[in-house]
């Protein structure tokens, strides 16, 4: 039975899912969107939060000035608004020209959009490198995509501190290659998503226990613990698959700042529930309720790519498969260890209670960091 204290949580989720808003970029994320128009002509746009663009402009190149209207104006005619980006065509440097930087208002705040055009390319692949870009924000992630307009295929990638270049072929990939690419993106996204991992662990910690006579006791068999885990993972999978699809198809969208903050809140509540049990033997309810929000978080990866319909269908399917593979890998490592230790005298006070308290503290810091955009958390 769902208690009154949890009713408001699920109700709030149901209400929030009905809200549709224009999605933008939080500080620390951006997207690079390219289109191969034919005859080697490539156009592009770089989308980034205005606060990040301002920092880049002033700290790295100082080639743009802000007017009283907060619009970005080139300091000189032809000034390069993307001076930190270099492009090569089969190893040969490619020049590109930027147009006037646009300001777009989104629910997450103002975004700067930098249009640009490359000189015609003739090779089979291009390489894009962000130089001196990650000095101000080592955690920054740039989601990249190249649309081949003649075939409506899209290739995707990621530029980060660990991999500051993206090499992409200019020929149409097979559907199978696209499936593999997006599957790996899903696996990698769950493995680097510390908030998703901690939420999953907070739900799995009590899965090897049962709540009877006012306290937790070890489950009697591996089968009982396994089915507890299966219910949690299945509920989480169904929930985030639904909202991932709705958000990626732009049927329902939520502000990324709001989504990321509520994801952190879900981690706090799941961890606190282990310390002061409110939802006792029905952790799958918590997994499903907050899994809806986590699905919107997963969808942010695909939302920035502006994928055509054909590619989007493949991306949705394979990305979700990748998320499940990544999630399953975590469960296969964690569950046997937890089951083996479940009857140990230190499991409940140390693993369950203290471990959940540490998770709650980390997630609370995430909430502060994300709500106020302080960016002090190292992960």
Secondary structure, 3 states (H helix, E strand, C coil): CCCHHHHHHHHHHHHHHCCCCCCCCCCCEEEEEEEEEECCEEEEEEEEEHHHHHHHHHHHHCCEEECCCCCEEECCCCCCCCCCEEEEECCEEECEEECCCEEEEECCEEEEEEEEEECCCCCCEEEEEECCCCCCCCCCEEEEEEEECCCCEEEEEEECCCCCEEEEECCCCCHHHHHHHHHHHHHHHHHHCHHHHHHHHHHHHHHHEEEECCEEEECCCHHHHHHHHHHHHHHHHHHHHHHHHHHHCCCCCCCHHHHHHHHHHHHHHHHHHHHCCCCCCCHHHHHHHHHHHHHHHHHHHHHCCCCCHHHHHHHHHHHHHHHHHHHHHHHHHHHHHHHHHCCCHHHHHHHHHHHHHHHHHHHHHHHHHHHCCCCCCCC
